[in-house]
Amino acid sequence: MVIFGAGGDLTKRLLVPALYNLAHTGLLPDNIAIVGVDVVQQDAAAWQTSLHGMLQSFLGDPQSESRIDRIDESVWAKFTARMSYVQGDFSDHGLFELLRQHLEELDKQHQTGGNVLFYFAVADRFFGPLAEQLGHAGLLDEQLHDGQPQRWRRVVIEKPFGHDLESAKALNARLLRIMREEQIYRIDHFLGKETVQNIMAFRFANGLFEPLWNRDHIDHVQITVAETVGVEHRAKFYEITGALRDMVPNHVFQLLAMVAMEPPSGFDAHSVRNRKADVFAALRSVKPEDAVRGQYGPGAVHGETLSGYHEEPGVAPDSSTETYVAMRLSVDNWRWAGVPIYLRTGKRMTVRLTEIAIRFKRVPFAPFEDTDVERLPPNWLVLQIQPDEGISLQFEVKQPGPVVDLAAVQMAFRYRDWFPAEPNVGYETLIYDVMIGDQTLFNRADQIEETWRAVQPILDAWAKEPAGHFPNYFAGTDGPQAADALLQRDHNEWRPLPRT
Ligand code: BG6
């Protein structure tokens, strides 16, 4: 495994902890060799020391979700014995020649069968050039025999994959000139989350829900990805990205696909990705009037004063980058015709919460005295992705007592009540899948292009008319009021975000 961007944040915070967790659970092959590549002048020992320090500080961090209790030094020692470091500049052909020789030596030493996983943990401007350098150096050659690779060469590409439809298409074309689609693993880390993968199991391993999963029974769907963090130290990236590009065509649409897809004929990559691609292809391009943007101003949470986006380090004082987006989507097929799907995502919101809420239609008639159908709360099925992973169903019961009074109650399943927590940073499954050559949880070229196509009208409209009304929500609140109006048009309202 070759990691480009070995000194970067992603490698330190997620990749190496995930690899360590895989090693700890015995899922890393014994003959693996891990090569870090970066421009920083250091040796393997210095690289390992910085990684060890990062892993340790993770453990001391109460916010960390890594759930690693402490570093098992014997596992770490075995793991680092397999690590080497190559210093160089990605634009230098010499680096790739050096890398080729190094990989040949490692192959002899560890019998890696010539298989190499290249991980691009670098800024997106390097994706195309890096792939080309690898191609020119012959490092992506799989030596096909009867269409089957004699050895595999796979490339993992992080997000953002393009910044609009045109650039995504151009990047796909550039990569596909050098390698086959089967070699490309476009990662979306939301698909590494257990609860996201569980949506398929929930829908297709239970006979109960699927018959109700359509326009006859579902009134609408709300997808919420609320974050409490602000832009943090990522202004350089975020200023030119914004909430829409950062979250919607990738993470939020992945959640949508899991909820809206037809049952696949099998759980292999081909079948699952085809059914997800159908959803993206049926997604109507979003009209500007069906989207709302927002930007947080100063605010306070639990007595702590929070700066507005304009005051964050590295942000232009008149920036019109959105930190919040809400949309109304339509999936044009038989299952979903006429069912609005609303999504909202934003930074500096009231709580950290990712959930998919399915609202079922009301009963047609309520045979209870003085109870209008309209006053009966509807049934909600909520798939909670994070932080408290689980599934809950809200329904009506009669309150005990001589009069018929109804009350909404919940039946709830929480992962942590049933299963022990596994050490997990969310990348373990994804890295493991690349190693075994399973592309199910990775994006295909056509999927990426369809998702950008769906949001392109909004990108165009917003670029033409920068927001003049920012900031329009206080940090630590539920987002701008205009997002409420989006649902009120359909006589709906957002589920209130819980207060902590
Ligand atoms: C990243 C975005 O892809 O996902 C971030 O760039 C966002 O802005 C993050 O905070 C959310 O991921 P998670 O796993 O923390 O919910």
Boltz pocket constraint, residues with backbone or C-beta under 6 A from the ligand:
constraints:
  - pocket:
      binder: B
      contacts: [[A, 159], [A, 189], [A, 227], [A, 246]]
      max_distance: 6.0
